[in-house]
Amino acid sequence: PIVAVLVAAAILGEPILLASLFGGVIILVGVWLVNRSGGSAETTS
């Protein structure tokens, strides 16, 4: 989604809206929260 907004702005001239920026920030914070835990994940089968 973040790359799509940037490509649309660069190639198609689409405006980057505040809602798009806010959504990108939420995505990046979510990725950061998932990856910040230092513990190892235990898998069960």
Summary of the structure (lengths in Angstrom):
residues: 45
radius of gyration: 15.7
end to end distance: 32.2
largest distance: 48.4
contacts: 70
relative contact order: 0.14
helix: 64%
strand: 0%
